[in-house]
Amino acid sequence: MKRERRTYTPEFKLQLVKLYENGKSRADITRDYDITPSALDRWIKNQKETGSFKAEDNRSAEENELLQLRKEVGQLRMENDILKQAALIMGRK
């Protein structure tokens, strides 16, 4: 049975990170709050590195560049399709 994806507020995430930093074990936190260990680890890592839980704040330079390039490729494909259609229309006249 697949578990429904849950979302957590930044305040909740910060509260759990603080519990961990104050000495509560990972196992206790994950069990008590019914979260996955990988989620808690990611929140702890994000808090230490950037102080933010937002995905865009925690991306590497390579990830940001990849997103930008994908966006640019999509834009160029759209422009290319428009130019192809224009060329077909101009060829009929």
Disulfide bonds with the S-S distance in Angstrom:
none
